[in-house]
Amino acid sequence: VQLQASGGGLVQPGGSLRLSCAASGFSLDEYAIAWFRQAPGKEREGVACVSSTAGNTRYADSVKGRFTISRDNARDTVYLQMDSLIPGDTAIYYCAKGLRRSIGCTYYSGSSYYRYYGPWGQGTLVTVSS
């Protein structure tokens, strides 16, 4: 089971990036997928989540209206479209799946997220700076 995040880079404030999460070793369409981020000196936090059927999406308040999560099960890929980026979005971004098929998006934003989502790959660095 592997989830590989990519697409990060350096972008100016107000710019956009699209992150990709490539899945392998399991059936992507059976699991919820969430994006997390960890800024320097801060705890990892949940950013967005999409249910297995894409019928349910959730966002952290800090990114609501700016980020869009989507999935293409046929391509085994989940995306995070990030628009109107601000310096506060600078972080390493990770994607992870629910550890069980029954885990949807209920727990991605809680402090115990690590009990419900994984595995954790290398992540991809997003830097928002002028």
C-alpha positions as CSV (number, residue, x, y, z in Angstrom):
1,V,0.0,0.0,0.0
2,Q,1.5,3.3,-1.1
3,L,0.3,6.9,-1.5
4,Q,2.7,9.3,-3.3
5,A,2.1,13.0,-3.1
6,S,3.5,15.3,-5.8
7,G,3.0,18.7,-7.4
8,G,4.4,21.0,-4.8
9,G,6.7,23.9,-5.5
10,L,7.3,27.6,-5.0
11,V,4.4,29.9,-5.8
12,Q,3.7,33.5,-5.2
13,P,0.9,34.7,-3.0
14,G,-2.4,34.6,-4.9
15,G,-1.1,31.8,-7.1
16,S,-2.3,28.2,-7.7
17,L,-1.0,24.7,-7.5
18,R,-2.5,21.3,-8.0
19,L,-1.3,18.4,-5.9
20,S,-1.7,14.8,-6.9
21,C,-1.8,11.7,-4.7
22,A,-1.1,8.5,-6.7
23,A,-2.3,5.3,-5.0
24,S,-1.0,1.8,-5.5
25,G,-1.4,-1.5,-3.8
26,F,-5.1,-1.2,-2.9
27,S,-8.4,-0.3,-4.5
28,L,-8.6,3.4,-4.3
29,D,-12.4,3.5,-4.8
30,E,-13.0,1.7,-1.5
31,Y,-11.4,4.3,0.8
32,A,-11.7,7.9,1.8
33,I,-8.6,10.0,1.1
34,A,-7.5,13.0,3.1
35,W,-4.9,15.6,2.6
36,F,-2.9,16.8,5.6
37,R,-0.2,19.4,6.0
38,Q,2.6,20.2,8.4
39,A,4.2,23.7,8.6
40,P,7.5,24.2,10.3
41,G,7.2,24.0,14.0
42,K,3.5,23.1,13.9
43,E,1.5,20.0,14.3
44,R,0.2,18.1,11.3
45,E,-3.4,19.1,10.5
46,G,-6.1,17.9,8.2
47,V,-6.8,20.1,5.2
48,A,-9.4,18.3,3.1
49,C,-11.1,14.9,2.7
50,V,-13.1,13.1,0.1
51,S,-15.2,10.0,0.7
52,S,-14.8,6.8,-1.4
53,T,-17.6,7.7,-3.7
54,A,-16.7,11.4,-3.8
55,G,-20.2,12.1,-2.5
56,N,-18.8,13.8,0.6
57,T,-16.0,16.4,0.8
58,R,-14.9,18.3,3.8
59,Y,-12.5,21.2,4.3
60,A,-10.7,22.9,7.1
61,D,-12.0,26.4,7.7
62,S,-8.6,27.8,6.8
63,V,-8.9,26.5,3.2
64,K,-12.6,26.5,2.6
65,G,-13.4,28.3,-0.6
66,R,-9.8,28.2,-1.8
67,F,-9.0,24.5,-2.0
68,T,-10.9,21.8,-3.9
69,I,-10.4,18.0,-3.4
70,S,-11.4,15.6,-6.1
71,R,-10.7,12.0,-7.1
72,D,-10.3,10.0,-10.3
73,N,-10.7,6.4,-9.3
74,A,-10.0,5.2,-12.8
75,R,-6.6,6.9,-12.6
76,D,-6.0,5.9,-9.0
77,T,-5.4,9.5,-8.2
78,V,-6.7,12.1,-5.8
79,Y,-6.1,15.8,-6.4
80,L,-6.0,18.9,-4.3
81,Q,-6.5,22.1,-6.3
82,M,-5.1,25.1,-4.3
83,D,-6.1,28.6,-5.4
84,S,-5.5,32.0,-3.8
85,L,-2.5,30.7,-1.9
86,I,-1.2,32.6,1.0
87,P,2.1,32.4,2.9
88,G,0.2,30.5,5.7
89,D,-0.3,27.6,3.3
90,T,3.4,26.9,3.3
91,A,3.9,23.4,4.5
92,I,4.7,19.8,3.6
93,Y,1.5,18.2,2.2
94,Y,0.7,14.6,2.7
95,C,-2.1,12.4,1.5
96,A,-3.4,9.3,3.4
97,K,-6.3,6.9,3.2
98,G,-8.7,5.7,5.8
99,L,-7.2,2.7,7.5
100,R,-10.4,0.8,7.2
101,R,-13.1,1.0,4.4
102,S,-15.6,2.1,7.0
103,I,-13.6,5.2,7.9
104,G,-14.9,8.2,5.9
105,C,-14.1,11.8,6.6
106,T,-15.3,12.1,10.1
107,Y,-11.9,11.9,11.8
108,Y,-9.5,13.6,9.4
109,S,-9.7,17.0,11.2
110,G,-9.3,15.7,14.8
111,S,-6.2,15.5,16.9
112,S,-6.3,11.7,16.7
113,Y,-6.3,11.6,12.9
114,Y,-3.2,9.3,13.0
115,R,-5.4,6.5,14.4
116,Y,-7.7,6.6,11.4
117,Y,-5.5,7.6,8.4
118,G,-2.2,6.4,6.8
119,P,0.2,5.4,5.6
120,W,2.4,8.4,5.5
121,G,4.7,9.0,2.5
122,Q,7.3,11.7,2.0
123,G,4.9,14.4,1.2
124,T,5.4,17.3,-1.1
125,L,6.6,20.8,-0.1
126,V,4.5,23.8,-1.0
127,T,6.2,27.2,-0.4
128,V,4.1,30.4,-0.9
129,S,6.4,33.4,-1.0
130,S,7.1,36.5,-3.0
